């Protein structure tokens, strides 16, 4: 699996403007097929007009590229979409800088929103792009903050807790320091010297901390270890440094034992390591007292296509992400695209589909979609941690198949229930950054996806080299007298 490499960051003092406000110009409009959704809300705050029939093939219409900050609702979904990064060469008003040709979020497994959904972090790269990263306002979607001048950011994640909503968890470029950093106060709040140099940040660029923000897995070239960033009784709290012993995983029993990525499970009970070639996944137990890691032995009857149950191997899953499953007593799971290449075949009584889930405790597999006339799944995100029970998936373009070029959410209960949001319109052959990498907000009602909007676009196509971020807003329309609140909605006081 490809890993997104980040170029070195150069921050100029002139670009370090903070929360500067100005009167915005009215956004331009664009003609596009429009479907009007009804006004009521579902119990979880989604628009009731969402398409949820998993059996229908929805043809992708010719839809022109939306203008910057123009809200459009393309057919056949009718879900509002907005482009939130502007044309290259234009100013990043009100932050001093210039929009680049590659202005998009990082990856499907790296949450763009902070915990309370008031801020969105994107990269502003490519020709003329500066500053990068760039933090947007979570309501207006306009630039809000440039990088802090003393922040050695490299591989970073928003802290998942609302108690630390303005803080990021970051490993610096040297791989020797783990830190928490407040991006509004421009202040480091916690720091750890790492005993073994990290090989590209947090879990080799694709890991995440546990859902509570307490545990993080650091991977070197051959070793992994756990850091308890927020120790609880009976352990002394921070600044007590609680770091587990390293485990060498270079003798994995497969032809290649190089670590592709590594991360904590959502609960913090397990660590997961993905090995290259066929995205072979291994599960490790985390000792709650010592933080020592050991292979989690699977039942001999559990199915996998590589490795052994004793070594903790799971069913092979690509572009996979971890979560807890509320439909299974909050068991730790991982969801990804099938990499055993068994689509349509039956294993352990399960008909293998393009989107599969494996339970970390015992390797049990569940098909989350029906493989019949299903397009090929691409990336999976479980970053909607305030809306557990759903996996967000994008699909390759295969006209005539279900979910072709779509962004959807798939329920983890095995019912094969879906929510269907949008088409991506991106041409990404031999262009990694053109891949869409959909990433949901913590509450799951908004989704970012990247696109050059260069296919199924009629006469309004974008350039294949101009990559932008698009925001899907599946929230229910606001009732009269209500106002938008990031991370939730409430009625205005009278």
C-alpha positions as CSV (number, residue, x, y, z in Angstrom):
1,X,0.0,0.0,0.0
2,X,1.3,3.5,-0.8
3,X,2.2,5.8,2.0
4,X,1.7,9.5,1.8
5,X,5.0,11.2,2.2
6,X,5.1,14.8,3.4
7,X,7.7,17.3,2.2
8,X,9.6,19.4,4.7
9,X,7.7,22.4,6.0
10,X,9.0,26.0,5.6
11,X,7.1,28.5,7.6
12,X,7.8,32.2,6.9
13,X,7.0,34.8,9.6
14,X,4.9,36.8,7.2
15,X,2.6,33.8,6.8
16,X,1.9,33.3,10.4
17,X,-1.3,35.2,10.6
18,X,-3.8,33.9,13.1
19,X,-7.6,34.5,13.4
20,X,-7.9,37.5,11.0
21,X,-11.4,38.2,9.9
22,X,-12.7,40.1,6.8
23,X,-16.0,40.5,5.0
24,X,-16.3,37.5,2.6
25,X,-17.3,38.0,-1.0
26,X,-20.5,36.3,-2.0
27,X,-19.6,32.8,-3.4
28,X,-20.0,32.2,-7.1
29,X,-22.8,29.8,-8.2
30,X,-22.6,26.9,-10.7
31,X,-25.3,25.2,-12.6
32,X,-25.7,21.5,-11.7
33,X,-28.5,19.0,-11.5
34,X,-30.3,19.5,-8.2
35,X,-32.5,17.3,-6.1
36,X,-34.3,18.9,-3.2
37,X,-34.3,16.9,0.1
38,X,-37.2,17.1,2.5
39,X,-36.8,19.2,5.7
40,X,-37.3,16.8,8.6
41,X,-34.4,15.1,10.4
42,X,-33.6,11.5,11.2
43,X,-33.0,10.6,14.9
44,X,-29.2,10.8,14.4
45,X,-29.3,14.2,12.6
46,X,-29.0,13.0,9.0
47,X,-31.1,14.3,6.2
48,X,-34.0,11.9,5.6
49,X,-33.5,12.2,1.9
50,X,-30.4,10.1,1.9
51,X,-30.5,7.2,-0.5
52,X,-30.2,3.9,1.4
53,X,-31.1,1.2,-1.1
54,X,-28.0,-0.9,-1.6
55,X,-29.4,-2.8,-4.6
56,X,-29.7,0.0,-7.2
57,X,-27.2,1.1,-9.8
58,X,-27.0,4.9,-9.8
59,X,-25.6,6.3,-13.0
60,X,-23.1,9.1,-12.6
61,X,-24.4,12.2,-14.3
62,X,-22.3,14.8,-16.1
63,X,-21.8,17.4,-13.3
64,X,-19.7,20.6,-13.7
65,X,-17.0,21.3,-11.1
66,X,-18.5,23.4,-8.2
67,X,-17.1,26.8,-7.6
68,X,-15.3,27.7,-4.3
69,X,-17.7,27.7,-1.3
70,X,-20.7,27.2,-3.7
71,X,-23.3,24.8,-2.2
72,X,-24.6,22.5,-4.8
73,X,-26.8,19.3,-4.5
74,X,-25.9,17.1,-7.5
75,X,-28.3,14.3,-8.7
76,X,-28.9,11.5,-8.1
77,X,-28.2,11.9,-4.4
78,X,-29.3,15.5,-3.7
79,X,-26.8,15.8,-0.8
80,X,-25.2,19.2,-0.6
81,X,-21.5,19.4,-1.6
82,X,-19.2,22.3,-1.3
83,X,-15.6,22.9,-2.6
84,X,-13.7,24.2,0.4
85,X,-10.3,24.9,-1.2
86,X,-9.9,27.7,-3.8
87,X,-8.3,28.0,-7.2
88,X,-4.5,28.0,-7.4
89,X,-2.8,31.4,-7.2
90,X,-5.6,33.1,-5.3
91,X,-5.1,34.4,-1.8
92,X,-5.9,32.3,1.3
93,X,-7.9,35.2,2.8
94,X,-8.0,36.0,5.6
95,X,-4.8,34.1,6.4
96,X,-1.8,35.5,4.4
97,X,-0.8,33.0,1.7
98,X,-1.7,31.5,-1.7
99,X,-3.8,28.5,-2.7
100,X,-1.8,25.7,-4.3
101,X,-2.6,23.2,-7.0
102,X,-2.9,20.4,-4.3
103,X,-5.1,21.6,-1.5
104,X,-6.7,18.7,0.3
105,X,-6.8,16.7,3.5
106,X,-4.1,14.1,4.2
107,X,-5.7,10.7,4.2
108,X,-8.9,8.7,5.0
109,X,-7.5,7.5,8.3
110,X,-6.2,10.9,9.4
111,X,-9.1,12.9,10.9
112,X,-9.3,16.4,9.3
113,X,-11.7,17.7,11.9
114,X,-10.7,18.4,15.5
115,X,-12.7,16.8,18.3
116,X,-15.4,19.5,18.6
117,X,-15.5,20.0,14.8
118,X,-14.7,23.7,15.0
119,X,-11.4,23.3,13.0
120,X,-10.4,21.4,9.9
121,X,-6.7,20.7,9.0
122,X,-5.8,20.4,5.3
123,X,-2.5,20.5,3.3
124,X,-2.0,23.4,0.8
125,X,0.7,22.1,-1.5
126,X,1.7,22.1,-5.1
127,X,2.6,25.1,-7.3
128,X,2.3,28.4,-5.3
129,X,0.8,26.7,-2.3
130,X,1.6,28.3,1.1
131,X,1.2,28.1,4.0
132,X,0.8,24.3,4.7
133,X,-0.7,22.8,6.6
134,X,-3.7,25.3,6.7
135,X,-6.4,25.2,9.4
136,X,-9.9,26.1,8.2
137,X,-12.9,27.3,10.3
138,X,-15.2,24.4,10.9
139,X,-18.3,26.4,10.2
140,X,-17.4,28.9,7.4
141,X,-14.7,26.7,5.9
142,X,-12.5,29.7,5.3
143,X,-8.8,29.7,6.3
144,X,-8.3,30.5,9.9
145,X,-4.7,29.6,11.1
146,X,-1.3,29.2,9.5
147,X,1.2,26.9,11.3
148,X,2.6,28.1,14.6
149,X,6.2,29.3,14.1
150,X,7.7,27.0,16.9
151,X,5.6,23.9,16.0
152,X,7.8,21.0,14.7
153,X,4.8,19.3,13.1
154,X,5.4,16.3,10.9
155,X,3.1,13.4,11.4
156,X,0.2,14.7,13.4
157,X,-3.4,13.7,14.5
158,X,-6.0,15.8,16.2
159,X,-6.4,14.7,19.8
160,X,-9.7,12.8,19.7
161,X,-11.0,14.1,23.1
162,X,-13.1,17.3,23.3
163,X,-11.1,18.1,26.5
164,X,-8.1,18.6,24.2
165,X,-9.9,19.9,21.1
166,X,-7.2,22.4,20.1
167,X,-4.3,20.0,20.6
168,X,-2.6,17.7,18.1
169,X,-0.6,14.6,18.7
170,X,2.6,14.9,16.7
171,X,5.9,13.0,16.1
172,X,8.6,15.4,14.8
173,X,10.5,14.8,11.6
174,X,13.5,13.3,13.5
175,X,11.3,10.6,14.9
176,X,12.7,11.3,18.4
177,X,10.0,13.4,20.0
178,X,6.3,12.7,20.6
179,X,4.3,15.8,21.7
180,X,0.9,17.3,22.3
181,X,0.6,20.8,20.8
182,X,-2.1,23.4,21.2
183,X,-2.5,25.0,17.7
184,X,-4.5,28.0,19.0
185,X,-2.2,28.9,21.8
186,X,0.9,27.9,19.8
187,X,2.2,26.0,22.9
188,X,3.5,22.5,23.5
189,X,1.5,20.9,26.3
190,X,3.2,17.5,26.7
191,X,6.4,15.9,25.4
192,X,8.1,12.5,25.4
193,X,11.6,11.6,24.2
194,X,11.1,8.4,22.2
195,X,13.5,5.5,23.1
196,X,13.5,4.1,19.5
197,X,13.3,6.4,16.5
198,X,9.9,6.4,14.8
199,X,9.9,5.4,11.2
200,X,7.7,8.1,9.8
201,X,5.7,9.3,12.8
202,X,2.6,7.7,14.3
203,X,2.5,4.1,13.2
204,X,4.4,4.7,10.0
205,X,2.0,7.5,8.9
206,X,-1.3,5.5,9.1
207,X,-1.8,4.7,12.7
208,X,-4.0,6.4,15.2
209,X,-4.2,6.8,19.0
210,X,-6.8,4.9,20.9
211,X,-10.3,6.6,20.7
212,X,-9.8,8.2,24.1
213,X,-6.4,9.7,23.1
214,X,-4.5,7.8,25.8
215,X,-2.4,5.2,24.0
216,X,-0.4,5.5,20.8
217,X,1.7,2.9,19.0
218,X,5.2,3.9,17.7
219,X,6.8,1.8,15.0
220,X,10.5,1.9,14.2
221,X,11.9,0.0,11.2
222,X,11.6,-3.4,13.0
223,X,10.2,-2.7,16.5
224,X,6.9,-1.4,18.0
225,X,6.1,-0.1,21.4
226,X,3.2,1.6,23.2
227,X,3.2,5.1,24.9
228,X,0.6,5.8,27.6
229,X,0.2,9.5,27.0
230,X,-2.4,10.1,29.8
231,X,-1.8,7.6,32.6
232,X,-4.6,6.9,35.0
233,X,-4.6,5.5,38.6
234,X,-3.0,3.4,39.9
235,X,-0.3,4.8,37.6
236,X,1.1,8.3,38.2
237,X,-0.3,10.8,35.8
238,X,1.6,12.9,33.3
239,X,4.4,14.2,33.5
240,X,5.2,10.6,34.5
241,X,6.4,9.0,31.3
242,X,5.0,5.5,30.8
243,X,6.5,3.8,27.8
244,X,6.3,0.1,27.2
245,X,9.2,-2.2,26.1
246,X,9.8,-2.6,22.4
247,X,8.9,-5.7,20.5
248,X,10.9,-6.8,17.5
249,X,8.5,-8.0,14.7
250,X,11.1,-8.6,12.0
251,X,10.7,-12.4,12.3
252,X,7.1,-12.6,11.1
253,X,7.1,-15.9,9.3
254,X,6.3,-14.3,5.9
255,X,8.6,-13.5,2.9
256,X,8.4,-9.8,3.8
257,X,8.3,-8.5,7.4
258,X,8.7,-4.8,6.7
259,X,6.2,-2.8,8.6
260,X,3.7,-1.0,6.3
261,X,1.8,0.7,9.1
262,X,1.0,0.1,12.7
263,X,-1.6,1.5,15.1
264,X,-3.5,1.0,18.3
265,X,-6.9,-0.6,18.3
266,X,-9.8,1.8,19.1
267,X,-10.1,0.6,22.7
268,X,-6.4,0.5,23.3
269,X,-6.5,-3.2,24.2
270,X,-4.6,-4.3,21.1
271,X,-2.0,-3.2,18.7
272,X,-2.2,-3.9,14.9
273,X,0.6,-4.2,12.4
274,X,0.1,-4.4,8.7
275,X,2.8,-6.1,6.6
276,X,3.2,-5.3,2.9
277,X,2.5,-7.4,-0.2
278,X,-1.1,-8.5,0.6
279,X,-1.9,-6.2,3.6
280,X,-1.3,-9.0,6.1
281,X,-2.6,-7.9,9.5
282,X,-1.2,-9.1,12.9
283,X,-2.8,-8.4,16.2
284,X,-0.8,-8.0,19.5
285,X,-2.0,-7.9,23.1
286,X,-1.1,-4.9,25.2
287,X,-0.3,-5.8,28.8
288,X,-2.3,-3.3,30.9
289,X,0.4,-3.1,33.6
290,X,3.7,-3.2,31.7
291,X,2.5,-2.2,28.2
292,X,4.5,-5.1,26.9
293,X,3.3,-6.5,23.5
294,X,2.9,-10.1,22.5
295,X,1.2,-11.9,19.6
296,X,-2.5,-12.4,20.1
297,X,-3.1,-16.1,19.3
298,X,-6.3,-16.6,17.2
299,X,-8.5,-19.7,17.2
300,X,-7.1,-22.4,14.8
301,X,-10.5,-22.4,13.1
302,X,-10.4,-18.7,12.1
303,X,-9.7,-18.0,8.5
304,X,-6.7,-16.1,7.0
305,X,-4.9,-16.3,3.7
306,X,-1.4,-15.7,5.1
307,X,0.4,-16.3,8.4
308,X,-0.6,-18.5,11.3
309,X,-3.2,-18.2,14.0
310,X,-0.6,-18.5,16.7
311,X,1.3,-15.4,15.3
312,X,-1.9,-13.3,15.5
313,X,-2.7,-13.1,11.8
314,X,-6.1,-11.9,10.6
315,X,-7.9,-12.0,7.2
316,X,-5.9,-9.7,4.9
317,X,-7.5,-6.3,4.5
318,X,-6.3,-3.3,2.4
319,X,-6.6,0.4,3.3
320,X,-8.1,-0.8,6.6
321,X,-9.1,1.2,9.7
322,X,-10.0,0.2,13.2
323,X,-13.1,0.8,15.4
324,X,-15.2,-0.6,18.1
325,X,-18.4,-2.3,17.0
326,X,-21.5,-1.2,19.0
327,X,-23.5,-4.0,17.5
328,X,-21.1,-6.6,19.0
329,X,-20.6,-5.4,22.6
330,X,-18.0,-2.8,21.5
331,X,-15.6,-5.4,20.3
332,X,-12.4,-4.1,18.6
333,X,-12.7,-4.6,14.8
334,X,-10.9,-3.6,11.6
335,X,-12.6,-2.9,8.3
336,X,-11.0,-2.9,4.9
337,X,-11.1,-4.0,1.3
338,X,-10.7,-7.7,0.6
339,X,-7.1,-8.6,0.0
340,X,-7.4,-12.4,0.1
341,X,-8.9,-12.0,-3.4
342,X,-11.8,-14.3,-2.7
343,X,-14.7,-12.1,-3.8
344,X,-17.9,-14.1,-4.1
345,X,-16.4,-17.3,-2.5
346,X,-17.6,-18.6,0.8
347,X,-15.3,-18.9,3.8
348,X,-16.4,-19.7,7.4
349,X,-20.0,-19.5,6.2
350,X,-19.4,-15.9,4.9
351,X,-19.7,-14.9,1.2
352,X,-16.7,-12.6,0.7
353,X,-17.5,-9.1,-0.4
354,X,-15.4,-6.1,-1.3
355,X,-15.8,-4.6,2.2
356,X,-14.9,-7.0,5.0
357,X,-14.7,-6.7,8.8
358,X,-12.5,-8.8,11.1
359,X,-12.9,-9.0,14.8
360,X,-9.5,-8.6,16.6
361,X,-10.3,-10.9,19.5
362,X,-10.8,-14.1,17.4
363,X,-10.5,-13.2,13.7
364,X,-14.1,-13.7,12.9
365,X,-14.9,-12.2,9.5
366,X,-18.1,-10.4,8.4
367,X,-19.1,-9.3,4.9
368,X,-20.4,-5.7,5.1
369,X,-21.6,-5.5,1.5
370,X,-23.1,-7.8,-1.1
371,X,-20.5,-8.7,-3.8
372,X,-23.1,-9.0,-6.6
373,X,-22.4,-6.4,-9.2
374,X,-20.5,-4.4,-6.6
375,X,-17.7,-2.0,-7.8
376,X,-14.2,-2.4,-6.3
377,X,-13.9,-0.8,-2.9
378,X,-11.0,1.6,-2.4
379,X,-10.4,3.3,1.0
380,X,-12.1,2.8,4.3
381,X,-12.3,5.3,7.2
382,X,-13.6,4.7,10.7
383,X,-12.8,8.2,11.9
384,X,-16.4,8.9,12.9
385,X,-15.7,7.9,16.5
386,X,-18.7,9.8,17.8
387,X,-20.9,7.7,15.4
388,X,-19.6,4.2,16.0
389,X,-21.1,1.4,13.9
390,X,-20.4,2.8,10.4
391,X,-17.6,2.4,7.9
392,X,-17.1,5.1,5.3
393,X,-16.0,3.7,1.9
394,X,-15.2,5.0,-1.5
395,X,-15.3,2.9,-4.7
396,X,-13.5,2.8,-8.0
397,X,-15.4,4.0,-11.1
398,X,-16.9,1.0,-12.8
399,X,-19.9,2.3,-14.6
400,X,-22.9,-0.1,-14.5
401,X,-22.0,-1.5,-11.1
402,X,-23.4,-0.7,-7.7
403,X,-21.6,2.1,-5.8
404,X,-19.4,3.0,-8.9
405,X,-17.4,6.1,-8.0
406,X,-19.4,6.6,-4.9
407,X,-18.8,7.7,-1.3
408,X,-21.0,5.6,1.0
409,X,-21.3,4.5,4.7
410,X,-21.8,0.8,5.5
411,X,-23.3,-0.4,8.7
412,X,-21.2,-2.8,10.9
413,X,-24.1,-5.0,12.0
414,X,-23.8,-7.3,8.9
415,X,-27.2,-6.1,7.6
416,X,-25.5,-4.6,4.5
417,X,-27.3,-1.4,5.2
418,X,-25.8,1.7,3.5
419,X,-26.1,5.4,3.2
420,X,-25.1,6.8,-0.2
421,X,-23.8,10.4,-0.4
422,X,-22.0,11.4,-3.6
423,X,-19.9,10.7,-6.7
424,X,-16.3,11.7,-6.6
425,X,-15.5,12.7,-10.2
426,X,-11.7,12.2,-9.8
427,X,-9.3,10.8,-12.3
428,X,-6.5,9.2,-10.2
429,X,-4.6,6.8,-12.4
430,X,-0.9,7.2,-11.5
431,X,-1.8,10.1,-9.2
432,X,-1.8,9.2,-5.5
433,X,-2.9,12.7,-4.4
434,X,-5.9,12.5,-6.8
435,X,-7.3,9.6,-4.9
436,X,-10.3,10.7,-2.9
437,X,-9.5,9.3,0.6
438,X,-13.0,10.1,2.1
439,X,-12.8,11.1,5.8
440,X,-15.9,11.7,7.9
441,X,-16.2,14.2,10.7
442,X,-16.3,12.7,14.2
443,X,-20.2,12.8,14.2
444,X,-20.1,11.2,10.7
445,X,-22.5,13.7,9.1
446,X,-19.9,15.6,7.0
447,X,-17.3,14.0,4.8
448,X,-14.2,15.4,3.1
449,X,-13.1,13.8,-0.2
450,X,-10.4,15.0,-2.6
451,X,-11.0,15.3,-6.4
452,X,-9.6,16.9,-9.5
453,X,-13.2,16.8,-10.8
454,X,-12.0,15.6,-14.2
455,X,-14.5,12.9,-15.2
456,X,-18.3,12.8,-15.6
457,X,-18.0,16.6,-15.6
458,X,-19.5,17.5,-19.0
459,X,-18.2,20.9,-20.2
460,X,-17.2,22.0,-16.7
461,X,-14.2,19.7,-16.0
462,X,-11.3,20.6,-13.7
463,X,-7.6,20.1,-14.6
464,X,-6.3,16.7,-13.7
465,X,-3.4,18.4,-11.9
466,X,-5.6,20.7,-9.7
467,X,-6.7,18.7,-6.7
468,X,-9.2,20.2,-4.3
469,X,-11.2,19.2,-1.2
470,X,-14.9,18.8,-1.3
471,X,-17.2,18.6,1.7
472,X,-20.4,16.5,1.7
473,X,-22.9,17.8,4.2
474,X,-25.5,15.1,5.1
475,X,-26.8,17.0,8.1
476,X,-30.6,17.6,8.3
477,X,-31.7,21.1,7.2
478,X,-31.8,23.5,10.1
479,X,-35.3,24.1,11.5
480,X,-36.5,27.7,11.8
481,X,-34.8,29.5,14.7
482,X,-31.9,27.0,15.0
483,X,-28.2,27.8,14.4
484,X,-25.3,25.6,13.4
485,X,-23.1,24.3,16.2
486,X,-20.0,22.3,15.3
487,X,-20.3,18.7,16.3
488,X,-24.0,19.1,16.9
489,X,-27.0,21.5,16.5
490,X,-29.1,23.3,19.0
491,X,-31.9,25.8,18.9
492,X,-31.0,29.5,19.4
493,X,-32.0,31.0,22.7
494,X,-34.8,33.5,22.7
